[in-house]
C-alpha cells in the first residue's frame, strides 16, 4: 500500500515538475527590414499536427538530455542552406546544439554549398545528383554521390561555423573497401567495409572535438563512392539535417533507391518537406500525377521512419520565365487540399507571403534574384524566420496544453 502511494505521489510530482519546467519559449522577432507584406495570421502549422515531435522537445527542454533529429528535404531553396541555417540556429539556441548534421562536399560535385561547408580534394571525382538518371554514379542520402578508383583519393572537409564535432557517421558504398579518417595530421580511424557489412553508415568517435577531417580511399583500381557524413558533438539538443538538391522534384527523390535505403540512419523525429518550385516549371498542371508522387514520397518516409512526424511546406511565389507562375498557384492549392484531407501537418509559405503575384514585391524590394525563382540571402533568412515562428508558436501551444 505504501509503495502504491509512493508511486502515485512520484507520478504527480513528476507531472508537476514537467508542467512547471516546460514553460513557453521566447519567439524571436521577425526581421522584416524591407517591409515585405506578410499574412501573419496564416503563419501557423495547420491541417495536421506534429505533436509527437513537440512532446520530444518538451522532454528535451525539461531534462536537458537526449538528441532530437530534424531532417529537412527539398530542392535548391534547401541546398543553399540559408533558410535552413536560420531555422537551425534559432532552434539550437533554445533547445541545444547537438551538431551540424548531414553534410556533403558539394564543391567536389561542382555544385553550390552552404556558406559554412568547405571541401577540396587531391583528385577529380565523378559526381552526380538525383535529378540526373545516371546509374554509373548512384545518389545516396544527400541526393548526391561522388566516386573514384584512385589510391589515396581524399575528401577534405571543414566547417567554418556552428561549432565542432566529435562523432562522424560516414555514408559510403557497401562494396569491400578501406578508408582512412584523419583529423589534423593524425590518423584517427580506419573504416573496413566487407561483404557482410549491412550497416547503413560507419561511425567514428573522436577523443577531441574538431571542425575538419579528411577521408582517404585505400582500395585502388576499384570504384568506391561517398555520399555524405553526419556530424554530431555529443551534447544534448537538436541535430538539423538538410538534404537539398538543385532542380529536385518529388518524383526524382522517389526514384532514388539508395537515398531511401540510407535515410533511416538519420533516425528522424521530424521531417520537413519543401518542394514544388521545379514541378511548377511544367507547361501544365497534372494534379493526379503530382499527388501520386507526393503520396508515394510520404509512404516511403513512413517506411523509413514509422514514428517520425511530418511537416509539408509550400514554395514561395516565383516567376515562370517573365510571368507570374499560375502552375505554382495550382500546385500549392492542390497540396493544401491533399494535406487537409489526410490531416498532414502543413505550413503554407505561399499564402503567408501573399501567394500569386507576390514575387513581384520580393523582386522590387531586392529580396529575389534576377532569375526570378531563387531568393537573395536576406529573403531566405526572412522565410526561415517565418518557419521558426510557426514552429515555436506551435510548441508553446502544445506545452501549455499538455
C-alpha positions as CSV (number, residue, x, y, z in Angstrom):
1,X,0.0,0.0,0.0
2,X,2.8,2.4,0.9
3,X,4.6,1.5,-2.4
4,X,1.5,2.3,-4.4
5,X,1.0,5.6,-2.5
6,X,4.7,6.5,-3.1
7,X,4.4,5.7,-6.8
8,X,1.3,7.8,-7.2
9,X,2.9,10.7,-5.4
10,X,6.0,10.3,-7.6
11,X,4.0,10.4,-10.8
12,X,2.1,13.5,-9.6
13,X,5.3,15.3,-8.6
14,X,7.0,14.5,-11.9
15,X,3.9,15.7,-13.8
16,X,4.0,19.0,-11.8
17,X,7.8,19.2,-12.5
18,X,7.3,18.8,-16.2
19,X,4.4,21.2,-16.3
20,X,6.3,23.9,-14.5
21,X,9.6,23.4,-16.4
22,X,8.0,23.2,-19.9
23,X,7.3,26.9,-19.9
24,X,6.8,28.9,-23.1
25,X,9.9,29.8,-25.0
26,X,10.6,33.2,-26.4
27,X,9.8,33.5,-30.1
28,X,12.4,35.6,-31.9
29,X,11.2,38.7,-33.6
30,X,11.0,38.6,-37.4
31,X,13.4,41.0,-39.1
32,X,11.3,42.2,-41.9
33,X,13.6,45.2,-42.8
34,X,12.3,45.6,-46.3
35,X,8.7,45.8,-45.1
36,X,7.5,42.8,-47.2
37,X,3.8,42.3,-46.9
38,X,3.1,39.2,-44.9
39,X,-0.1,37.5,-43.9
40,X,1.0,36.8,-40.4
41,X,-2.3,35.3,-39.3
42,X,-1.7,32.3,-41.6
43,X,1.8,31.7,-40.2
44,X,1.0,28.6,-38.3
45,X,1.0,24.8,-38.7
46,X,-2.4,23.7,-39.9
47,X,-4.2,20.6,-41.4
48,X,-2.5,18.2,-39.0
49,X,-0.1,18.3,-36.1
50,X,3.5,17.4,-35.2
51,X,2.7,16.7,-31.5
52,X,5.0,13.7,-31.3
53,X,7.8,16.0,-32.2
54,X,6.7,18.7,-29.7
55,X,6.4,16.1,-27.0
56,X,10.1,15.1,-27.5
57,X,11.0,18.8,-27.5
58,X,9.3,19.3,-24.1
59,X,11.2,16.4,-22.7
60,X,14.5,17.7,-24.1
61,X,13.9,21.2,-22.7
62,X,12.9,19.9,-19.2
63,X,15.6,17.2,-18.8
64,X,18.4,18.9,-20.9
65,X,19.2,15.4,-22.1
66,X,18.9,13.5,-25.4
67,X,19.1,14.3,-29.1
68,X,16.3,15.2,-31.5
69,X,16.8,14.8,-35.2
70,X,15.1,17.1,-37.8
71,X,15.5,16.2,-41.4
72,X,14.7,18.9,-43.9
73,X,14.3,17.6,-47.5
74,X,13.9,19.8,-50.6
75,X,15.3,21.4,-53.7
76,X,17.7,24.3,-54.4
77,X,15.9,26.5,-51.8
78,X,17.2,24.0,-49.3
79,X,20.6,23.2,-50.8
80,X,21.7,26.8,-50.4
81,X,21.4,26.4,-46.6
82,X,20.2,29.9,-45.9
83,X,16.6,29.3,-44.9
84,X,17.5,26.1,-43.0
85,X,20.5,27.8,-41.4
86,X,18.2,30.4,-39.9
87,X,15.9,27.6,-38.5
88,X,18.8,25.5,-37.3
89,X,20.4,28.4,-35.4
90,X,17.2,29.6,-33.8
91,X,16.1,26.1,-32.6
92,X,19.6,25.2,-31.3
93,X,19.8,28.4,-29.3
94,X,16.7,27.4,-27.5
95,X,16.8,23.7,-27.3
96,X,20.6,23.0,-27.5
97,X,23.1,22.3,-30.3
98,X,23.8,18.6,-30.8
99,X,25.7,19.1,-34.1
100,X,25.7,20.4,-37.7
101,X,24.1,17.3,-39.1
102,X,24.4,15.8,-42.6
103,X,26.9,17.5,-44.9
104,X,28.3,16.8,-48.4
105,X,31.4,18.0,-50.3
106,X,29.3,19.9,-52.8
107,X,32.4,21.6,-54.3
108,X,33.7,18.2,-55.5
109,X,30.4,17.7,-57.3
110,X,30.7,21.1,-59.0
111,X,27.7,22.5,-57.1
112,X,27.0,25.3,-54.6
113,X,27.4,24.6,-50.9
114,X,26.0,26.3,-47.8
115,X,28.4,29.0,-46.6
116,X,29.8,27.0,-43.7
117,X,30.8,23.9,-45.7
118,X,34.2,23.8,-47.4
119,X,35.7,20.9,-49.3
120,X,38.6,20.1,-51.6
121,X,40.4,17.0,-52.9
122,X,43.7,15.9,-54.4
123,X,41.9,14.3,-57.4
124,X,38.9,14.8,-59.6
125,X,35.8,12.8,-58.7
126,X,33.0,11.6,-60.8
127,X,29.8,13.0,-59.5
128,X,26.0,13.0,-59.8
129,X,22.8,14.4,-58.2
130,X,19.5,12.7,-58.2
131,X,17.9,14.9,-60.9
132,X,20.1,13.0,-63.4
133,X,19.3,9.4,-64.2
134,X,22.9,8.2,-64.2
135,X,23.3,4.7,-62.8
136,X,27.0,4.9,-63.1
137,X,27.1,7.2,-60.1
138,X,24.3,6.4,-57.7
139,X,23.0,9.1,-55.4
140,X,22.7,8.4,-51.7
141,X,21.3,10.1,-48.6
142,X,22.3,13.6,-49.5
143,X,20.8,13.3,-53.0
144,X,24.4,13.4,-54.4
145,X,27.2,10.9,-54.9
146,X,30.9,11.1,-55.8
147,X,33.1,8.2,-56.7
148,X,36.7,7.4,-57.5
149,X,39.1,4.4,-58.0
150,X,42.4,6.1,-57.3
151,X,44.6,5.1,-54.4
152,X,44.6,7.8,-51.7
153,X,41.8,9.8,-53.3
154,X,40.9,12.1,-50.5
155,X,37.9,14.1,-49.4
156,X,38.8,17.1,-47.2
157,X,36.0,18.8,-45.4
158,X,35.7,21.6,-42.8
159,X,33.0,23.7,-41.1
160,X,33.6,27.4,-40.7
161,X,30.8,27.9,-38.1
162,X,28.2,26.1,-35.9
163,X,30.8,24.5,-33.6
164,X,32.9,21.4,-33.7
165,X,32.0,17.7,-33.8
166,X,33.2,14.5,-32.1
167,X,31.1,11.9,-33.9
168,X,31.2,11.3,-37.7
169,X,28.7,9.0,-39.4
170,X,30.0,8.2,-42.9
171,X,27.8,7.1,-45.8
172,X,29.8,5.1,-48.4
173,X,29.1,2.3,-50.9
174,X,28.9,-1.2,-49.3
175,X,31.5,-2.9,-51.5
176,X,34.6,-4.2,-49.8
177,X,36.9,-1.2,-49.2
178,X,39.2,0.6,-46.8
179,X,39.2,4.3,-45.9
180,X,41.5,6.3,-43.6
181,X,39.9,9.0,-41.5
182,X,42.2,11.8,-40.4
183,X,41.7,14.9,-38.2
184,X,44.7,17.2,-38.5
185,X,47.8,15.2,-39.1
186,X,46.7,12.2,-37.0
187,X,45.2,9.0,-38.3
188,X,42.0,8.8,-36.3
189,X,40.4,5.6,-37.6
190,X,40.3,3.1,-40.4
191,X,37.0,2.0,-42.0
192,X,37.0,-1.5,-43.2
193,X,33.9,-2.4,-45.2
194,X,33.2,-6.0,-46.2
195,X,30.6,-8.0,-47.9
196,X,28.9,-9.0,-44.7
197,X,28.6,-5.3,-43.5
198,X,25.0,-4.3,-43.5
199,X,25.4,-1.0,-41.7
200,X,23.8,2.0,-43.3
201,X,26.6,4.2,-42.1
202,X,30.0,3.8,-40.4
203,X,30.6,5.7,-37.2
204,X,33.8,7.2,-36.0
205,X,34.1,8.7,-32.5
206,X,36.8,11.2,-31.7
207,X,38.6,11.8,-28.4
208,X,38.7,15.5,-29.1
209,X,36.4,17.9,-30.9
210,X,37.4,19.2,-34.3
211,X,35.9,21.2,-37.2
212,X,37.6,19.3,-40.1
213,X,38.5,15.9,-41.3
214,X,39.9,14.0,-44.3
215,X,38.7,10.7,-45.7
216,X,41.1,8.8,-48.0
217,X,40.4,5.7,-50.1
218,X,42.9,2.9,-49.7
219,X,41.3,0.4,-52.2
220,X,42.9,1.1,-55.6
221,X,41.6,0.0,-59.0
222,X,38.0,-0.5,-57.8
223,X,35.4,2.3,-57.9
224,X,34.1,3.4,-54.5
225,X,31.6,6.1,-53.6
226,X,31.0,8.7,-50.9
227,X,27.5,10.1,-50.2
228,X,27.9,12.3,-47.2
229,X,28.7,12.4,-43.4
230,X,26.5,13.3,-40.4
231,X,28.4,15.4,-37.8
232,X,27.4,15.4,-34.1
233,X,29.0,16.8,-31.0
234,X,27.6,14.6,-28.2
235,X,25.7,17.4,-26.5
236,X,22.0,17.4,-25.7
237,X,19.9,19.2,-28.2
238,X,18.9,19.3,-31.9
239,X,20.6,18.0,-34.9
240,X,19.2,19.7,-38.0
241,X,20.0,17.7,-41.1
242,X,19.4,19.2,-44.5
243,X,19.0,17.4,-47.8
244,X,18.7,19.8,-50.7
245,X,19.2,19.1,-54.4
246,X,19.1,21.8,-57.1
247,X,16.3,21.1,-59.5
248,X,14.8,18.3,-57.5
249,X,11.2,17.1,-57.6
250,X,9.2,14.6,-55.6
251,X,9.3,12.0,-58.4
252,X,13.1,12.2,-58.6
253,X,13.5,11.5,-54.9
254,X,11.1,8.7,-55.3
255,X,13.3,7.1,-57.9
256,X,16.5,7.3,-55.8
257,X,16.5,3.8,-54.2
258,X,19.8,4.3,-52.4
259,X,18.5,7.5,-50.8
260,X,15.6,5.6,-49.2
261,X,17.9,2.8,-48.2
262,X,20.2,5.1,-46.2
263,X,17.6,7.6,-44.9
264,X,16.6,5.5,-41.8
265,X,20.1,6.0,-40.4
266,X,19.3,9.6,-39.5
267,X,16.6,8.4,-37.1
268,X,14.4,11.4,-37.8
269,X,12.0,12.7,-35.2
270,X,10.6,15.3,-37.7
271,X,10.7,15.5,-41.5
272,X,10.1,18.9,-43.1
273,X,9.4,18.5,-46.9
274,X,9.9,21.6,-49.1
275,X,9.4,21.1,-52.8
276,X,7.2,22.3,-55.6
277,X,9.1,25.0,-57.4
278,X,10.5,22.6,-60.0
279,X,7.3,20.8,-60.6
280,X,5.7,24.2,-61.3
281,X,8.0,24.8,-64.2
282,X,6.0,22.3,-66.3
283,X,3.8,23.6,-69.1
284,X,0.6,22.3,-67.4
285,X,-0.6,21.0,-64.0
286,X,-1.2,17.3,-63.7
287,X,-2.9,17.2,-60.4
288,X,-3.4,13.5,-60.2
289,X,0.2,12.8,-61.2
290,X,1.6,15.2,-58.7
291,X,-0.5,13.8,-55.8
292,X,0.6,10.3,-56.8
293,X,4.2,11.3,-56.4
294,X,3.6,13.1,-53.1
295,X,1.7,10.1,-51.7
296,X,4.5,7.7,-52.8
297,X,7.1,10.0,-51.1
298,X,5.1,10.0,-47.9
299,X,4.7,6.3,-47.9
300,X,8.4,5.8,-48.3
301,X,9.0,8.3,-45.4
302,X,6.7,6.3,-43.3
303,X,8.6,3.1,-44.1
304,X,11.9,4.7,-43.4
305,X,10.8,6.3,-40.1
306,X,7.5,5.0,-38.8
307,X,7.4,7.2,-35.7
308,X,8.6,10.4,-37.2
309,X,6.3,13.5,-37.5
310,X,6.0,15.0,-41.0
311,X,5.5,18.7,-42.0
312,X,4.9,19.6,-45.6
313,X,5.6,23.2,-46.8
314,X,4.7,25.1,-49.9
315,X,7.2,27.1,-52.0
316,X,7.0,30.9,-52.0
317,X,5.8,32.6,-55.1
318,X,8.1,32.9,-58.1
319,X,8.1,33.5,-61.8
320,X,7.9,31.2,-64.8
321,X,10.1,33.0,-67.3
322,X,9.0,36.6,-67.1
323,X,5.4,35.9,-66.0
324,X,3.7,35.1,-62.7
325,X,3.5,31.3,-62.2
326,X,-0.1,30.1,-62.4
327,X,1.1,26.5,-62.2
328,X,2.7,27.1,-58.8
329,X,-0.5,28.5,-57.5
330,X,-2.4,25.5,-58.7
331,X,0.2,23.1,-57.3
332,X,0.2,24.7,-53.8
333,X,-3.6,24.7,-53.7
334,X,-3.5,21.0,-54.6
335,X,-1.0,20.4,-51.8
336,X,-3.1,22.3,-49.3
337,X,-6.2,20.2,-50.2
338,X,-4.3,17.0,-50.0
339,X,-2.9,17.7,-46.6
340,X,-6.3,18.9,-45.3
341,X,-8.0,15.7,-46.5
342,X,-5.3,13.5,-44.9
343,X,-4.6,15.6,-41.8
344,X,-1.0,16.1,-42.6
345,X,0.8,19.0,-40.9
346,X,1.1,21.8,-43.3
347,X,3.0,25.2,-43.4
348,X,1.8,27.4,-46.2
349,X,4.7,29.8,-47.0
350,X,3.0,30.6,-50.3
351,X,-0.1,32.1,-48.7
352,X,1.9,33.6,-45.7
353,X,3.8,35.6,-48.3
354,X,0.6,36.6,-50.1
355,X,0.6,34.0,-52.9
356,X,0.1,34.6,-56.6
357,X,2.0,37.7,-57.8
358,X,3.8,38.3,-54.5
359,X,7.2,37.6,-56.2
360,X,7.0,41.0,-57.9
361,X,7.2,42.7,-54.5
362,X,10.1,40.5,-53.4
363,X,11.9,41.3,-56.6
364,X,11.2,45.0,-56.3
365,X,12.4,45.1,-52.7
366,X,15.7,43.4,-53.6
367,X,15.0,40.1,-51.9
368,X,14.7,37.9,-55.1
369,X,17.5,37.0,-57.5
370,X,17.3,38.2,-61.1
371,X,16.4,34.6,-62.2
372,X,13.0,35.4,-60.5
373,X,13.0,31.9,-59.0
374,X,15.5,32.0,-56.2
375,X,15.9,34.5,-53.4
376,X,18.7,36.6,-52.0
377,X,20.2,35.7,-48.6
378,X,18.1,38.2,-46.8
379,X,15.0,36.8,-48.5
380,X,15.8,33.2,-47.5
381,X,16.5,34.3,-43.9
382,X,13.2,36.0,-43.7
383,X,11.5,32.8,-44.8
384,X,13.5,30.9,-42.3
385,X,12.4,33.3,-39.5
386,X,8.8,32.8,-40.5
387,X,9.2,29.0,-40.2
388,X,10.8,29.4,-36.8
389,X,7.9,31.5,-35.6
390,X,5.4,28.9,-36.8
391,X,7.3,26.0,-35.1
392,X,7.8,27.8,-31.8
393,X,4.3,29.1,-31.6
394,X,3.1,25.6,-32.1
395,X,5.5,24.4,-29.4
396,X,4.2,27.0,-26.9
397,X,0.6,26.0,-27.6
398,X,1.4,22.3,-27.2
399,X,3.4,22.7,-24.0
400,X,0.8,24.9,-22.4
401,X,-2.0,22.4,-23.1
402,X,-0.1,19.3,-22.1
